[in-house]
């Protein structure tokens, strides 16, 4: 049997693969394929750079190594900071914080600042409601939003209306005439005590 030489087989294979029906296989179909081909071609030539231009080759290797080292170091430092950070409190505020606000409001009222005491009791009430998941307390929430959320909450309707009215009056006084009326503090004290029992 006559043996066909390898060179003839290669020539025939090249001729067949050069036909139009096989052209789509070899030509890149998208910009991504073209990018990959160019990248692989450049990486193939990168090895020869060591022989032709060793200084440039080692500069590129050093720059890539420095980049990788920087990324790894930043990752390790970030993870270490997170691991060593003190744990955050579970709730928005603890019950002791609410008691402190109430005690502080009492001290203000005793010193004659009834409006300041009422304002602190209002904030203490918000904290109590948030701690019981009756409202969502966030810095971007206005008092108007809190009143609306309070009216939709599961709190006793009479107490809800009382607190919503007090919030409106306190806000009007706080940002308005700043009238230091002992009555508004007494009303907040009563509402806060009822809220503490209800919650």
N, C-alpha and C positions, 0 to 999 in steps of 0.2 A: 504494500500500500504506500502511495506517494505521500510524504509528510510535507505539510505546508509550513514554510518558515514563519517564525514569530513576527518578523518585520512585515510580512504580507498580511498577516491577521490583524496587526495593529493598524495598518494602512486602510484595510477594509472597514474595520470598526470605526475609525475616524471619519471615513467617507460616509458611512451610514448615519453616524451621530450628527454629521454636519447637515443632514437633510432638514427641510423646513418643519416637518412634523416633530422633530426632536429639539428644535430651536427654543421653544417655550420652556423646556425643562432647564436649560442652561442660563437663559436670560432672567435677571431679577424682575419679578412682577410688581414690586412696590418700592417706595423710597426706603423702607426699612430693610428690605433685602439688599438693596444697593449699598446702604450704610454698613450692613454687616459684612458684605463682600469687601468693601474698602477698608474696614477695620481689620479684618483678617489678613488682607493683603499688606496693610501697614505693619501689623504684628509680625508677619512673615519676614518683612524687610528689617524689622527692629533688631533681630539677631545679628544681621550683617553690620549694623551700626557700631557694634562693639569692636569690629575689626577695622572699619573704615574711619570711625571717629570715636575713639574710646572716651574722650573727655565728655562729649555730648551724651554718650550712652550712660556713663556713671552719674552725670547730672540728673538725667531723667529718672534713673533708678533711685537716687537719693531723694528726689522730690516726691516720688510715689511712696517711698518708705516713710518719709516724714508726714505725708498726708494720712497714711494708714495709722501711724503711731498717734497722731493728733486726735483722730476720730476715736480710737480705742481709749485713749486717756480721758477724753471728754465724756465718753460713755461710763467709764469706771467712776469718775468724779460725780457725775449726775446720780448714779445708782447709790453711791456712798452717802451723798447728801440726803437722798430720800430715806435711806435706811436709818440714818442718824437723827432725822428730824423728830422733834417731840410729837407724841400723838395728839391729834386734835380732839377737842371735847365732842362727845356723842351728840348732844342736843345743841340747840341754838344758844340757850343759856341754862344754867343749873338753877335749881330752886333757891339755892343760897344767894345767887345773884339777884333774883326777884325780891327776896327778903331784904337784901341790902338796899335796893331801890326804894322799897317801902319805908325802911328805917331812915334813909336819907331824906325822903319826902317829909317824914314826920319832923325831922330836925329842922328842915327849911321852914315848915309851917310854924314850929315853935319859935323860930327866930323872926317871924312876921312875914316871910315870903310865902303867902298862901298860893299864889299863882304858880310859883316854881314847884311847890310841893304837889299841887294838882297835876302839873305837867309830868312830874316824875311818876306819880301814881298811874297816869295814863300809859306811860311807857311800860311800867311794871305789869299793868293789865294786858298789854299787847304781848309781853313775854310769856305771861301765864297762858294766854290763849294759844300762842304758838307752841309752847311746850306740851300742850294737850292736843295738838294737831287740829285745832278748830279753825285757825287761820294760818296762812303761810306768810311769815314775816321776813321781808327782804328790804335792803336799803332803797331799792327803786320803787317800792310800793308806797303810794301816798296815803294820807289818812282817809281820804274819800274812798280809795280802793278798800282799805281795811274796814270801813263802815259797811260797805256793800258786802264784803266777805262775811262779816259778822252777822249781818241780817240773814245770810244763807246758811249759817252754821247751825249746829244742833243744840246750841245754848238755849236756855229758857227764854221764851219770847219776851217776857216783861223785862228781864235783866238785859237782854240784847238791845231793846229799844232804849232803856235807861243809859247804857254805856254808849250807844251810838249818838244819843243826844248830848251826852257829856263831852264826847270827842269833838263834836261840832262846836259846842260852846267854848271849850278850852282852846281849840284852834283859833277861833275868832278872837278870843281875848289875847292869846299868846302873840298872834301876828297883828292884832288890831290895837285896841285902846290900852292894853296891858293893865287893866283894872285889877288891883290886888284884893279880890273879894274872898273873905274867909268861907263864904257859903260854898263856893265851887270846890274848895279843898275838902270840906265836910261831905259833900255829895260824892266826890271821888273816893274818899275813905270808906264810905258806906258801900259803894258799888264794888270796890276792890275786895272788901271783906266778904261780900256776898259771892263774888266770883271765886275767891279762894275756897269757899265752902262748896260751891256748885261744881268746881273742877276737881 
